[in-house]
């Protein structure tokens, strides 16, 4: 994980006159010594790593603590199984009642129009966006560089929370590899690639990001109000 996205900054080896020398590491409680590398949580209104009493700790303690939180590898097919379970529950409800929409759920829409995608490291020249703003980050990247990246929405799993599948947005490159400006350790992705003109049109029409989970426009992809072939990029037409 890129710890800078958590607001942490790694110091150079501390000099003997550093004000942090002698303070106790927040995590291991041992004294900070000259030559140690430390981590600091900067103030919200500053990008500089300044000393905050009680918030200094050994960088090795930070890395060790976070590695214990990392939950290991994701079982293959986790995201697809999650979507299938969700779609099945809604399909059974639809059988008992009257089906009016094109899809019984967002999950069914994603399964029928989406694909699994493989994670890759963020390429040079692409910066991480704001944490927890994946829809904004991915849309911004896709619209900024439409000849290189395609916007994708669906569900994914992060290596740090391997059992929790969440709604997510990312981009893919011309080789169909994930370019994720929000997560730096994505594990498994399953989503729907969208046409740039559709992405731009919907974002101009609503006050929020997101194409599939779109309550402002009454979920037009799920209901069938928006035609799939006008919104989604088919696997045989990635150049659109």
C-alpha positions in Angstrom: 0.0 0.0 0.0 1.2 3.5 -0.7 1.2 5.0 2.8 1.3 8.5 1.5 -2.4 8.1 0.5 -3.1 7.7 4.3 -1.5 11.0 5.0 1.8 9.5 6.3 5.2 10.8 5.6 8.5 8.9 6.0 11.3 10.9 7.4 15.0 10.8 6.6 17.2 9.3 9.3 16.8 11.7 12.2 19.6 13.9 13.3 20.6 14.1 17.0 19.1 17.5 17.3 15.6 16.6 15.9 12.8 17.5 18.3 11.4 14.0 18.1 14.5 12.4 19.7 13.5 10.9 23.0 9.8 10.7 22.4 8.0 7.4 22.6 6.9 5.6 19.5 3.1 5.5 19.5 3.1 1.9 18.4 6.0 0.1 20.1 6.5 2.6 23.0 10.3 2.5 22.5 12.2 5.8 22.4 12.9 7.5 19.1 16.7 7.6 18.5 19.0 9.5 16.2 19.2 7.7 12.9 15.7 6.3 13.1 13.2 6.8 10.2 9.8 7.9 11.5 6.3 8.5 10.3 4.3 11.6 11.1 0.7 12.4 10.5 0.7 16.0 9.1 -2.0 18.6 10.1 -5.1 18.6 7.8 -4.2 22.1 6.5 -0.6 21.4 5.7 1.2 19.2 3.2 4.4 19.3 5.3 5.4 16.6 7.7 5.7 18.6 11.0 6.2 17.2 14.4 2.9 16.5 16.2 3.4 15.4 19.8 2.1 11.9 20.4 1.9 11.1 16.7 5.4 10.1 15.9 6.4 6.5 15.5 9.0 4.3 13.9 8.4 3.8 10.2 9.1 0.1 10.6 6.4 -0.1 13.2 3.9 1.4 10.7 4.8 -1.0 8.0 4.7 -4.0 10.4 1.3 -3.0 11.8 -0.3 -2.5 8.4 1.2 -5.8 7.1 -0.7 -7.6 9.8 -3.9 -5.9 8.7 -3.4 -7.1 5.1 -5.7 -10.2 4.8 -3.8 -12.1 2.1 -5.0 -13.3 -1.3 -8.5 -13.1 -2.7 -10.1 -16.4 -3.7 -10.5 -16.5 -7.6 -14.0 -15.6 -8.7 -14.9 -13.8 -5.4 -16.4 -10.8 -7.2 -18.4 -12.9 -9.8 -19.8 -15.1 -7.0 -20.9 -12.0 -5.1 -22.7 -10.6 -8.1 -24.3 -13.9 -9.0 -25.6 -14.3 -5.4 -27.1 -10.8 -5.5 -28.6 -11.3 -9.0 -30.1 -14.7 -8.0 -31.9 -13.2 -5.0 -33.5 -10.5 -7.1 -34.3 -12.9 -10.0 -36.2 -15.1 -7.5 -38.2 -12.1 -6.4 -39.0 -11.2 -10.0 -40.4 -14.7 -10.7 -42.9 -14.2 -7.9 -44.0 -10.8 -9.1 -44.2 -9.0 -12.4 -40.9 -8.1 -14.1 -41.0 -4.7 -15.7 -37.4 -3.6 -16.0 -34.8 -4.9 -18.5 -32.7 -6.2 -15.5 -33.9 -7.3 -12.1 -30.9 -5.7 -10.4 -27.6 -3.8 -11.0 -25.9 -7.1 -10.4 -27.6 -8.7 -13.3 -26.8 -5.7 -15.5 -23.1 -6.0 -14.6 -23.0 -9.8 -15.1 -24.6 -9.7 -18.5 -22.6 -6.7 -19.8 -19.4 -6.8 -17.8 -16.1 -8.8 -17.7 -13.4 -9.6 -15.2 -10.3 -7.4 -15.4 -6.8 -7.9 -14.2 -5.1 -5.5 -11.9 -1.8 -3.8 -12.9 0.4 -1.2 -11.2 -0.5 2.5 -11.9 1.5 3.6 -15.0 3.9 6.5 -15.0 2.2 9.8 -15.5 -1.0 8.8 -13.7 -1.4 10.1 -10.2 -3.6 8.6 -7.4 -6.8 10.5 -6.9 -8.7 11.3 -3.7 -9.3 8.4 -1.3 -12.9 7.1 -1.3 -13.8 9.0 -4.5 -13.3 6.2 -7.1 -16.1 7.2 -9.4 -14.8 10.8 -9.6 -11.2 9.7 -10.0 -11.9 7.1 -12.8 -14.2 9.4 -14.7 -11.8 12.3 -14.5 -8.9 10.1 -15.9 -11.0 8.6 -18.7 -12.4 12.0 -19.9 -9.0 13.6 -19.6 -7.2 10.9 -21.7 -10.0 9.3 -23.8 -7.6 7.9 -26.4 -5.8 5.9 -23.7 -8.2 5.0 -21.0 -11.8 3.6 -20.8 -14.1 4.1 -17.8 -15.4 1.0 -16.0 -17.9 0.5 -13.3 -18.7 -2.6 -11.3 -17.5 -4.4 -8.2 -14.0 -5.1 -6.9 -12.0 -6.4 -4.0 -9.0 -4.7 -2.4 -6.2 -6.9 -0.9 -6.6 -5.1 2.4 -10.2 -6.2 2.8 -10.2 -9.5 0.8 -13.6 -10.7 1.9 -15.5 -7.5 1.2 -16.7 -6.9 -2.4 -17.6 -3.2 -2.9 -19.0 -1.0 -5.7 -16.0 0.5 -7.5 -14.9 2.4 -10.6 -11.6 2.3 -12.4 -10.2 2.6 -15.9 -8.7 0.1 -18.3 -6.0 0.7 -20.9 -5.8 -0.6 -24.5 -4.6 -4.0 -23.3 -7.6 -4.3 -20.9 -5.5 -4.0 -17.8 -6.9 -2.2 -14.8 -5.6 1.4 -14.2 -7.0 2.3 -10.8 -6.4 5.9 -9.6 -8.0 5.1 -6.2 -6.6 1.8 -5.0 -3.0 0.8 -5.2 -3.6 -2.8 -4.2 -6.7 -4.0 -6.0 -7.2 -7.7 -6.1 -10.1 -8.7 -8.4 -12.3 -6.6 -10.7 -15.5 -7.3 -12.6 -17.2 -4.4 -14.4 -18.7 -2.8 -17.4 -16.7 -0.6 -19.8 -18.6 2.5 -20.9 -18.4 4.7 -24.0 -16.9 8.1 -23.4 -19.8 10.0 -24.9 -22.3 8.2 -22.6 -20.1 8.9 -19.6 -19.9 12.6 -20.5 -23.6 12.8 -21.2 -24.8 11.3 -17.9 -22.3 13.3 -15.8 -23.6 16.5 -17.4 -27.2 15.5 -16.7 -26.8 14.6 -13.0 -25.2 16.1 -9.9 -23.2 13.1 -8.9 -20.8 10.5 -10.3 -21.7 6.9 -11.2 -23.6 5.4 -14.2 -25.1 2.2 -13.0 -26.3 3.2 -9.5 -28.1 6.3 -10.7 -31.2 7.1 -8.6 -31.3 10.7 -9.9 -32.3 9.4 -13.4 -34.3 6.4 -12.0 -31.6 3.8 -12.9 -31.9 4.1 -16.7 -29.4 1.3 -17.4 -31.2 -1.2 -15.2 -34.7 -0.2 -16.3 -33.8 -0.2 -20.0 -34.5 3.5 -20.5 -31.0 3.9 -21.8 -30.1 1.4 -24.5 -27.1 -0.8 -23.6 -25.5 -0.6 -27.1 -25.4 3.2 -26.8 -23.7 3.1 -23.4 -21.6 0.0 -23.1 -18.5 -0.9 -25.1 -18.8 -4.4 -26.5 -15.7 -6.6 -26.2 -15.4 -6.5 -30.0 -15.5 -2.8 -30.1 -12.8 -1.6 -27.6 -11.7 1.2 -30.0 -15.0 3.1 -29.6 
